[in-house]
Amino acid sequence: MKEFLRRPRSIAGAVLCGVLAGLGTFVALLVADYGAYLYSENFGPPHLVESIAVGGGYSITIKAQPAHLFLAEYEQEVSICGGHPRGGDLLGSVEIPMNTGGRVRIGVLVPADESRHEVLLLDRYAVSRIDLLKQTVHSIGLLGSMFLTR
């Protein structure tokens, strides 16, 4: 009878140890993730696409900064320059949706009418419209995937 009474305590003890081990692991991973976030700019140099002339005296530069130590994830930013077709004065920078891996190409669509002052960026994840005058990004959605299929 005494063994039967000890068994629930040992089961409860084993469950409690498992829960505490799980919570300890969770907290350790949170601390490690926060530490990696603090040093995220040290994951590697940014990948830079040289300036692309988009008409109307504007040009854009696309920068991709590694966002994760082990995964191929990138924070992306578009710098807008004005003054002459390639380069010029930096007017501003806008962030575009994060590359969560697998993005290989970004299509840059420029309107034939230069008075529109906008650029469309198409990739397999999203379509983003960049207003060159206001330096803003508007995400249009996932329509870009149909344009980039072979």
Backbone bond lengths (Angstrom), bond angles and torsions (degrees), N, CA, C in turn:
res aa  C-N    CA-C-N  psi(-1)  N-CA   C-N-CA  omega(-1)  CA-C   N-CA-C  phi
1 M - - - 1.443 - - 1.524 111.31 -
2 K 1.350 117.25 -34.76 1.459 120.13 -179.58 1.527 111.21 -65.74
3 E 1.330 117.92 -37.01 1.470 120.51 178.45 1.515 111.20 -63.94
4 F 1.327 116.33 -37.55 1.455 120.34 179.12 1.530 110.63 -64.35
5 L 1.329 116.78 -37.60 1.458 120.59 -179.76 1.529 111.45 -73.28
6 R 1.302 119.27 -28.33 1.464 122.27 179.07 1.528 111.82 -77.38
7 R 1.291 117.21 -29.97 1.463 121.30 -177.17 1.527 112.86 -57.90
8 P 1.335 120.40 -47.92 1.474 118.04 178.95 1.526 112.58 -59.90
9 R 1.326 117.05 -35.68 1.456 118.95 178.17 1.524 111.06 -66.85
10 S 1.321 117.65 -38.79 1.458 119.39 -179.93 1.522 110.96 -70.87
11 I 1.328 116.75 -35.24 1.468 119.46 176.33 1.523 109.74 -67.67
12 A 1.313 116.20 -45.36 1.463 119.78 178.02 1.530 110.58 -62.49
13 G 1.328 116.40 -39.01 1.464 119.60 177.51 1.520 112.11 -64.93
14 A 1.325 116.39 -40.60 1.462 120.00 178.63 1.523 110.83 -65.66
15 V 1.327 117.05 -41.30 1.467 120.77 177.79 1.518 110.14 -63.95
16 L 1.322 116.81 -43.74 1.464 120.72 179.20 1.523 110.93 -62.38
17 C 1.320 117.99 -43.10 1.477 120.89 176.96 1.521 111.04 -61.59
18 G 1.321 116.82 -41.02 1.460 120.29 178.70 1.518 112.19 -64.61
19 V 1.329 116.23 -42.55 1.468 120.22 178.67 1.518 110.44 -64.64
20 L 1.335 117.32 -43.94 1.464 120.14 179.20 1.533 111.40 -64.75
21 A 1.320 117.21 -39.37 1.465 119.92 177.37 1.522 110.94 -64.54
22 G 1.329 117.00 -40.24 1.465 120.85 177.84 1.518 111.95 -64.63
23 L 1.333 116.91 -44.17 1.465 120.50 177.63 1.520 111.54 -64.62
24 G 1.323 117.27 -40.25 1.464 120.36 177.65 1.520 111.69 -62.54
25 T 1.319 116.74 -42.32 1.468 120.73 177.71 1.517 110.80 -63.93
26 F 1.344 117.05 -42.45 1.460 121.53 179.21 1.527 111.30 -60.39
27 V 1.319 116.94 -46.52 1.471 121.02 179.49 1.528 110.69 -64.47
28 A 1.327 117.60 -40.62 1.467 120.80 178.80 1.533 110.66 -62.99
29 L 1.328 117.57 -40.64 1.467 120.36 177.97 1.522 111.77 -67.31
30 L 1.332 117.50 -37.18 1.465 120.14 176.36 1.526 111.27 -62.85
31 V 1.316 116.65 -44.14 1.470 121.03 179.02 1.527 110.07 -63.93
32 A 1.330 117.95 -42.61 1.469 121.40 178.96 1.519 111.12 -64.62
33 D 1.337 117.39 -39.78 1.458 120.54 178.98 1.520 111.09 -66.17
34 Y 1.329 117.45 -40.46 1.452 120.81 177.82 1.530 110.71 -65.41
35 G 1.317 116.97 -40.25 1.467 120.17 176.74 1.519 111.83 -63.33
36 A 1.319 116.78 -40.24 1.467 120.21 177.32 1.521 110.54 -66.16
37 Y 1.340 117.15 -36.23 1.463 120.93 178.04 1.526 110.88 -63.12
38 L 1.330 116.93 -39.91 1.464 120.39 -179.33 1.526 111.66 -64.19
39 Y 1.330 116.74 -30.88 1.460 120.87 -178.74 1.517 112.27 -106.69
40 S 1.330 117.53 23.77 1.467 120.70 -175.20 1.523 112.85 -64.87
41 E 1.320 118.46 -25.31 1.462 119.50 178.61 1.525 111.67 -74.59
42 N 1.314 117.18 -10.91 1.457 121.11 179.24 1.529 112.19 -94.89
43 F 1.327 118.15 7.42 1.462 121.02 -178.00 1.521 111.89 -72.39
44 G 1.286 117.72 -17.18 1.454 120.63 179.55 1.511 110.01 155.15
45 P 1.317 116.53 165.21 1.463 119.81 -179.77 1.527 110.23 -71.12
46 P 1.321 116.66 150.14 1.463 118.80 177.87 1.531 111.08 -69.21
47 H 1.311 114.92 148.00 1.456 120.69 173.49 1.521 106.60 -88.62
48 L 1.310 116.96 131.37 1.454 121.05 -173.21 1.514 110.31 -123.86
49 V 1.338 116.42 128.68 1.456 121.75 172.46 1.513 106.01 -97.17
50 E 1.330 116.31 124.40 1.469 120.38 -177.90 1.518 110.52 -58.74
51 S 1.303 116.55 167.34 1.455 120.97 -172.52 1.526 111.83 -61.52
52 I 1.312 113.69 138.83 1.458 123.00 178.75 1.517 106.88 -114.47
53 A 1.329 116.83 121.10 1.460 120.80 177.94 1.528 108.64 -71.18
54 V 1.347 116.48 126.86 1.464 120.14 -178.00 1.526 112.39 -117.96
55 G 1.315 118.11 11.11 1.460 121.72 175.66 1.512 112.78 91.42
56 G 1.315 115.15 160.68 1.461 121.51 178.68 1.513 113.01 67.98
57 G 1.334 117.95 19.93 1.452 121.11 -178.19 1.516 113.68 81.11
58 Y 1.322 117.57 10.61 1.459 121.89 -179.98 1.520 110.89 -105.06
59 S 1.314 115.48 154.94 1.456 121.71 170.62 1.527 107.81 -144.98
60 I 1.329 115.73 156.62 1.460 120.33 178.90 1.524 109.24 -126.14
61 T 1.308 115.36 152.44 1.458 123.41 174.54 1.524 106.97 -128.80
62 I 1.325 117.34 132.56 1.457 121.38 -179.33 1.527 108.84 -106.29
63 K 1.334 116.03 126.39 1.463 121.52 179.59 1.526 108.40 -118.70
64 A 1.326 116.91 133.01 1.461 122.29 177.42 1.526 108.10 -120.72
65 Q 1.334 116.34 115.87 1.465 122.99 -179.73 1.524 109.10 -102.66
66 P 1.345 119.07 126.64 1.476 119.45 177.61 1.528 110.65 -55.24
67 A 1.341 115.88 133.58 1.457 121.06 -176.88 1.524 112.65 -107.69
68 H 1.314 117.30 -7.78 1.457 119.92 -176.11 1.518 108.80 -142.19
69 L 1.303 115.95 145.73 1.456 121.71 -177.39 1.521 112.32 -67.68
70 F 1.333 117.55 -38.83 1.460 120.92 -173.80 1.527 113.48 -110.43
71 L 1.329 118.49 -28.86 1.454 121.76 -174.45 1.518 111.25 -94.81
72 A 1.321 115.82 157.96 1.460 121.43 178.05 1.522 109.24 -87.23
73 E 1.325 116.74 67.63 1.455 122.77 177.72 1.527 108.38 -116.17
74 Y 1.338 115.55 139.74 1.459 119.65 -174.60 1.522 110.69 -135.37
75 E 1.336 115.51 133.49 1.463 121.57 167.52 1.528 105.15 -81.17
76 Q 1.326 116.60 132.12 1.455 118.85 -176.26 1.514 111.47 -119.83
77 E 1.322 114.07 145.41 1.455 121.10 -176.72 1.527 108.64 -141.27
78 V 1.324 115.66 140.34 1.460 121.56 176.61 1.519 107.76 -112.68
79 S 1.321 115.95 124.60 1.468 121.54 175.71 1.519 108.25 -98.47
80 I 1.325 116.05 133.31 1.463 121.92 -177.77 1.523 108.15 -108.32
81 C 1.315 115.55 125.07 1.466 121.64 179.34 1.520 109.02 -117.84
82 G 1.299 116.15 150.59 1.461 121.39 178.92 1.512 110.59 -139.83
83 G 1.309 115.25 161.52 1.456 120.11 179.68 1.511 111.59 126.78
84 H 1.311 116.91 -52.53 1.455 121.10 172.64 1.524 108.04 -147.02
85 P 1.347 116.39 163.53 1.464 120.20 -169.12 1.522 116.22 -54.00
86 R 1.304 120.69 -35.08 1.467 121.65 179.19 1.514 108.66 -125.09
87 G 1.329 115.30 111.26 1.460 119.19 -179.47 1.514 110.80 98.83
88 G 1.321 116.20 -133.03 1.457 120.27 -178.32 1.521 111.49 89.90
89 D 1.320 115.53 -168.20 1.462 121.72 -179.05 1.525 110.31 -78.18
90 L 1.314 115.81 141.05 1.453 120.77 177.46 1.525 108.75 -72.76
91 L 1.331 116.47 118.98 1.461 121.32 179.88 1.522 111.93 -91.10
92 G 1.310 116.62 -30.39 1.459 120.01 -179.14 1.511 111.14 168.76
93 S 1.315 115.34 172.45 1.461 121.98 178.19 1.518 108.71 -132.68
94 V 1.324 115.22 143.96 1.462 120.69 177.02 1.521 108.36 -133.23
95 E 1.335 115.77 147.19 1.456 120.32 177.40 1.523 109.09 -90.34
96 I 1.325 115.69 139.99 1.460 121.02 174.55 1.524 107.21 -108.61
97 P 1.330 118.38 166.33 1.472 119.76 -176.29 1.527 112.38 -53.23
98 M 1.334 114.34 145.40 1.465 121.54 -177.15 1.521 111.27 -64.32
99 N 1.324 115.08 140.72 1.457 121.65 173.35 1.521 106.75 -85.84
100 T 1.319 116.32 108.27 1.466 120.44 -177.43 1.518 111.65 -90.92
101 G 1.299 117.85 17.54 1.458 122.35 177.39 1.506 111.45 109.74
102 G 1.303 116.45 138.22 1.449 121.02 176.70 1.512 114.88 95.92
103 R 1.328 118.61 -10.20 1.465 119.53 179.23 1.521 107.81 -77.09
104 V 1.306 115.53 122.35 1.444 120.06 -177.60 1.521 110.86 -111.66
105 R 1.319 116.02 -40.10 1.464 120.44 -177.00 1.518 110.47 -125.56
106 I 1.326 114.72 146.89 1.462 121.59 170.85 1.513 106.27 -125.04
107 G 1.319 115.97 120.03 1.466 120.86 176.55 1.512 109.81 -84.52
108 V 1.321 116.68 132.67 1.463 122.04 178.67 1.518 107.08 -110.11
109 L 1.340 116.20 113.16 1.461 121.63 179.37 1.518 109.07 -106.05
110 V 1.316 115.02 127.66 1.456 121.93 -178.41 1.524 107.69 -115.64
111 P 1.341 119.50 131.24 1.471 120.07 179.65 1.520 111.10 -68.25
112 A 1.338 115.49 148.88 1.467 120.22 177.82 1.526 110.66 -68.03
113 D 1.320 117.27 -30.54 1.457 122.77 178.20 1.527 108.71 -85.77
114 E 1.331 117.58 106.76 1.464 121.10 -176.01 1.517 113.45 -68.39
115 S 1.330 118.38 -13.09 1.463 120.04 -179.99 1.531 111.98 -76.38
116 R 1.337 118.62 -8.51 1.467 121.17 -179.36 1.524 112.11 -77.71
117 H 1.310 119.80 -25.58 1.466 124.52 176.14 1.527 112.54 50.05
118 E 1.311 116.55 52.89 1.452 120.94 176.76 1.519 110.12 -146.24
119 V 1.318 114.75 158.70 1.458 121.90 179.24 1.529 106.91 -135.80
120 L 1.323 116.77 139.72 1.464 120.96 173.88 1.516 108.47 -105.16
121 L 1.323 116.40 131.75 1.461 122.07 174.07 1.525 107.53 -109.18
122 L 1.330 116.47 120.41 1.460 122.73 -178.45 1.512 109.40 -113.03
123 D 1.312 116.37 134.41 1.454 120.58 170.31 1.516 107.65 -145.85
124 R 1.327 116.66 -173.31 1.450 118.87 -175.46 1.517 113.19 -76.01
125 Y 1.329 118.10 -6.74 1.452 121.20 -179.20 1.521 113.51 -104.92
126 A 1.311 117.59 -39.54 1.462 119.43 -171.96 1.521 111.08 -157.88
127 V 1.315 114.37 167.39 1.452 122.82 171.27 1.519 106.66 -117.13
128 S 1.322 116.60 127.28 1.456 121.17 179.89 1.515 108.73 -121.57
129 R 1.328 116.10 133.32 1.462 121.17 176.38 1.515 108.24 -105.32
130 I 1.328 116.40 124.61 1.464 121.70 -179.64 1.522 108.28 -106.19
131 D 1.315 115.75 121.64 1.460 121.86 174.93 1.520 106.68 -87.10
132 L 1.335 117.11 113.80 1.460 121.20 -174.16 1.528 112.28 -71.14
133 L 1.325 118.07 -31.06 1.457 120.37 -178.97 1.529 111.76 -73.79
134 K 1.327 116.56 -42.83 1.466 121.15 -177.28 1.523 113.20 -92.19
135 Q 1.328 118.34 -9.32 1.461 124.05 -175.18 1.531 110.86 52.14
136 T 1.320 115.71 54.56 1.458 121.51 177.97 1.526 109.34 -126.43
137 V 1.331 114.94 156.15 1.459 121.36 178.16 1.519 108.53 -118.07
138 H 1.311 115.82 133.24 1.460 122.13 175.95 1.521 106.95 -119.86
139 S 1.318 116.22 119.91 1.456 120.18 178.66 1.521 107.79 -82.00
140 I 1.325 116.16 123.49 1.460 121.09 -177.75 1.517 110.08 -88.83
141 G 1.314 117.99 -32.03 1.461 119.83 178.48 1.498 112.26 136.83
142 L 1.314 115.94 -157.00 1.454 122.08 -174.96 1.527 112.72 -97.74
143 L 1.313 117.73 23.66 1.457 121.14 -178.20 1.518 112.87 -70.41
144 G 1.310 117.54 -20.44 1.452 121.00 -174.46 1.517 113.60 -65.18
145 S 1.296 117.51 -24.66 1.461 119.15 -176.56 1.517 112.14 -63.05
146 M 1.325 118.06 -30.05 1.455 118.54 -179.84 1.528 112.14 -75.04
147 F 1.336 117.49 -22.91 1.460 120.21 -179.64 1.519 112.13 -82.19
148 L 1.329 118.03 -24.94 1.444 120.82 -173.53 1.523 113.84 -100.59
149 T 1.316 117.11 8.76 1.459 119.26 177.03 1.519 109.01 -81.38
150 R 1.306 115.17 152.65 1.470 118.62 -177.52 1.492 111.67 -87.96
